[in-house]
């Protein structure tokens, strides 16, 4: 009887931990979604704002990592993977911030969000199975909702080509960042992983900002401090903590929260009008996140 009770308690605890992890994954994406307005408000160049996001956050992240490991150094292999992830993250930030200036916000959000699709495809490849049941419906609803959110305002034009391409590249770079961070989180704890990746971004972001002739030192530090605290410490912290607890498919779907939240932020901060189609698209994405947590039917091998 005692063994059965212990097993039941273990299952309850596992369910509770899974719920907390999923809440962290969603919350991290919600916080990350409101970073774009802060980049727009900052009075530095777009790549320089990414550099300050990392620089301001890094001392705090390093302190948390030191406490996490008790001053012990990670293995060289783990350091290498985490810092390689940081290189991809730096490329993502540089391309994304430049892309926002070269195209419409809707275009940049649509192309930059391609990481969600790529992670879903990566998850299917790893599992060697096609989604079925609730999982398949969740994938369909998520991508249909994203198309509705961005499709009505998307516009192809030669003038936007460079910005569109940069935003698409940003999404590809972010995919590699998430995959590598998910891999190294099997060995390293969250703050250690994030501090190593963040440190690796600094020379790339600063060098790129200088090469582009951007304004480096701001006159108003408030947007950059807010960006570091929200996007890098809170948003990325929650995301990286939750990563090893979910498949790439689930992580990819939760990334679709960002365009929905970004649409709401644009409405509240910049007065960008929300239409009925925007609301329906957001509801479809929200429904997909509920469905992906339901027990799933057997999957079909590929």
N, C-alpha and C positions, 0 to 999 in steps of 0.2 A: 504493500500500500504506500509506503514511504517513497519507494522508487517511482511509482506512478504520479504521486503528488509532486515530486521534484521535477519530473518530466513535464508535467502540466505547467508548473511555475516557469520552467525554462521556455516553453512555447509562448506563454503570455509575455514574458520579458522580451523575447525576440520580436514579437509583434509590436510591442510598445517602442522598442528601439528603431524598428523599421519605419514606424509612423513619424518619430522624431527626425529620422534621417531624411524622409521625403519632405517634411516641412522645412528642413534646412535647405534642401535642394531647391525647392520652390522659392523660399525667401531669398536665397542668394541670387537667383535669376531676377527676382523683382527689384532688388537693390541695384544690380548691375544695369537694369533697363533705364534707370533714371540718371545714369552717368553722362549720357550724351548732352543733356541741357547744360551740365556743368562745364563740359568741354567747350560748348558754344559760348558760354559766358566768360570763360577765362581769357585774359588779355595777353597770353603768350601765343606762340605758334601751336598748331595742332599736335605735332609730334612732341614739342617741348612740354605740353600739358601732360602727355603720357609719361615723360621723364620725371616730372615733379610728382605725379601720382605715385610712382615707385619710390622715389627718393624720400618723400615725406613718410611713407608707410614703412619703409624698410627698417629703421631702428626699432620700431615697436614689434614688427614681425620677428626680427632677430632676437629680441629679448624673450618673446614668447617661445621661440624655437630653443633657446638656451635653457629655459625653465623646463621645456618639454623633454629634453634629452639629458638634463642634468650636467651639461657641459661636455658630454661625450660627442665625438665626431662621428658622422655617418660613414658608411663605407664609400670608397672611391667610385664604385659602380653606381651606387644610388645618387651620389652627388652629380655624376656625369649625366644621368637620365634627367634629373630635376633641372639641371642647368640647360640641357638641350631643350627641354620643354620651355624654359624661360626665353630661349632664343626665338622659338616659334611665337611665343606670346609677344615679344617685342616687335617682331615683324607684323603680327596681327594688329597691334595697336597703331603702329606707324601707318600701315596701309589703310586701316579703317578710318583714322582721323583725317588723313589726306583725302580719302574717298568721299567723306562727308562734304568737303569743300568743292569737290569736282562734279557732284551730281545732286539730284534731288534727295531729300532725306528719306523719302519712301523707297527710292531705288537703292540707296545705301543700306537701309534696313533689310530690304528683301535679299540682296546679294550677300550681305554680311551674315545673314542668318542661314546660309547654306550649310553651316556646320551641323545644324540639326538634322538635315537630310543625310549628310555624309556619315554622321554618327549612327543613325538608324541603319544605314546600309552596312556599316562596319559591324554593328551588333548582330545583324542577320548573318553576315559572313562568319563571325566567330561561332555563333550558335549552330550554323549549318542547317537552319530551319527557317521556313517562312512564317510570318505572324499569322495566327488564326484566332478565331473567336473574338473575345473582347479586345485582345491586343491588336488584331488586324483592324477592327473598327476604330480603335483609338488612333492608329496611324493615319487612317483615311480622314477622320474628322480633324486631326491636328493639321494636316497639310492643306485640306480644303479650307479650313478656317484661316490659315495663313495667307492663302491665295486671295480670299475675300478681304482680309485686312489690308493687303498691299496692292492687290490687283487694280482697284479702281483709280488709284492715284499714280500708279507706275506709268512711266512714259519713256519709250525708247527714242533717243535722238543722238545724232553724231556728237553734239556738244557734251553729252554726258558719258561718252564712251570710256574715257580714262578713269573717271570717277567710278563708273560701274565696274570696270575691270579691277581697280584697286579694292573695292568693297568685296568683290568675289574672292580675290586673293586673301583678303583678311579672313573670310570664312574658312578657307582651306587651311590657313595657318592655325586658326583657332582649333580646328579639328585635330591636328597633330598635337597641339598643346594639351587638349583634354585627354587624348589617348595616352600620351606619355605620363601625364600626371596621375591618371588612373592606374597605370602600371606601377609607378614608383611608390604609390600610396600603400602597396602591399608590404613595403619595407619601412617606409618613413611615415611618421605622424604628420598631421595636417600642417601645423605651423612651420615645421622644419622644411617640408616640401615647398611650401609657398615662399618662405624666405629665400631659399636657394634659387628658385625660379625667378623671383623678383630681382635678386642681385644680378642675375645674368642679363636682365633687360637693360640695365643702366648704360653701359658703353654704347650699345646699339642705338638706343633712343637719343642719347645726347649727341653722338656722332652724326646721326641722321638729321637732327634738328639744326646743328651747326652747318652741315653741308648744304642744307636747304635755305640757310640765311634767315632762320626764324628768330623772332624775339624770344629770348630765353628767360630773362628775369622778369617776373611780373611786377606790376605796381599794386595790384590787389591780390592778396594771397588767399582770400576766403574761398573762392571756387575751387582752388587746387587742394586746399586742406580738406574741404568737404569731399572732393573727388577721392582723395587718398583714404579717408576714413570710411566712406561709404563703399566705393567700388572695390578697392584693393583689400582692405581689412575685413569689412563686413561681408560684402558680396562674394569675393573670391575665397575668403575664409570659410564661409558656409558651404560654398560649392565644393571646394577641395576636401573638406571634412566628409561630405556625403558621398563623394565619387566612388570609393571602393565598395559601397553598399548596394550599388545598382548596376545593371547592364548598360552598355552604351546606347541601346535602344531607348531605355527609360530616360537616360541623361539627355539624349538628343531631343526627345519630345518636350522635356521641361524647358529646353532652350527657347521653345516657341512662346513661352510666357513673355519673353522680352519685347517682341513687336507689339503685343497686346498692351503691355504696361507702357511702352513708349508712346503709343497712340493716346493713352489717357494723360500721360505727362505733357505731351504736346498740346492737348486740349486745355489742361489746367494752367500751364506756364506760358504758352505762346499763343493761346486762343485758336489753335488749329481745330477746325470743326470736326466733330465725330458724326458719322452718318449711321443710318440703320444697318447698313452693310457692315460697318466697323463693329457695331455691337453684336451682330449675329456671328461674325467671324471670331470675336473674342469669346463668345459663349461656346462656340464649337471647340476652340482650343481648350477652354476650361473643362468641358465635358470629356475631352480625350484624356486629360490628366486624372480624372476620376476613373475612367474605364481601365486605364493602364494598371491600376492598383487592384482590379478585381481578379479573382482566380481565373486562370486562362485554360482553354481547352488544349488538347494535345496539338503540337505543332507539326507542320508538314516538312519532312526533310527535303533539302535541295541538293 
